[in-house]
């Protein structure tokens, strides 16, 4: 755990979150500023900065994060209508919390991938 990391503090139970899915290695909770009717963040409980770092350091855990994304999408009823999984990497991509996290978004048409 990194004491100054928001998501590490959520994992530790120091900051509340609306948890929708949890495994031994992952945690999924609702985004506090949702961009779609369903907007869930999926994180590994262990601290890794971004998806590139976790893929290099622990590919198995990276796979568990993706499996958790699929479980969240299924539980939220998203597969039939479609959904999006997004990893932002770095400030230019909009990463605000430097603990790897996937955004699972759905529940309405999401439009183009990148806004001009």
N, C-alpha and C positions, 0 to 999 in steps of 0.2 A: 504494500500500500504506500502511496505517496500522500503525505499529510496535507499538501496543498492542492490535491487533485479532487475536483468536485465529484467525479464518478467513483473514485476510491472511497470517498466519504459516504456516498450512497451505499456502496457495497458493505461498508462497515456499520451501517445503520445510524450514522451520525446525522444524516440529512434524509428526510422522508421522501419517498417516491411511491407512485402507484404502480406496483409490480404486477405484471400480467403473465410472466413466465420466469421460471428459475430452474437451473440445474446446478450441479456441484460446481461447474466452472463458468456459467454464464448467468446474466441477469437481464431481464427485459422490462422496461417501464415506459409509461406514457410520457411523451414530450410535454413540457410545461407551456410551450408556445407552438401548438400543432399547426402544420401547414396543410393538413388534409384531415378528413373525418377520422381516419386511423393514422396515427403518427406515433410509432413506438421506437424507442432506442434500445438496441441490443448491444451489450458490452460483455467482454470477458471480465471475470472477477479479478484476475491478475492484471496489473498495470502494464500496458503496452501503449506506446505513443500513437501509432497509426497502423493502418492495415498493411503497409509495406513492412514495418518493423515486426509485427506479429507473424506475418507470413514467413519471414526469415528466421525468427527466433523460435517459433512454435507452430509449425504448419498444422499439427493436429488440433490445437486450440483454435486456430483460424477456422478450421472446418467445423468445429463445435459451434462457433459463433454463427456460421452460415446455417447450420442445422437448426439453431435456435430461431433464426430469422424465418425459416420455413415453418417451424412449429407455431410461431406467433401469427404468421400470415394465415395458416390453416385455422387456428383458434379464433381469429378475427373475421373469418369468412371471406378472405380476400382472393383466393386462387381463381374462382370462377370469373370474376370481373377483371382480374389483373391487379398487379401491385408493383411497387418499385422498391428496390433495396439500394441505398446509396451510402458509400463511404467517402467522406470528404477528407482529403489529405493536404494539410498545410493551409496557411492563412489565405492564399490566393484562391483556394477552392472553398473557402468558407468554414474551415475547421475552427471551432471556437473553444472546445474542450480537448486538450491534448492527451486523451485516453481513447484508444480506438473505439469507435462506435458505429454501428450501422443504423441507418434510418429506414424503418419499414413503413411505407406510405401507401395508402389506398383508400377505398371507399367512395371515390368519384373519379371521373376522367382527370388525369394529371397533366395533360398538355405536353408541350415539347420538353425535351430533356434539358436544354440550355436556353435561357432567355437571352435574346440579343441586347 
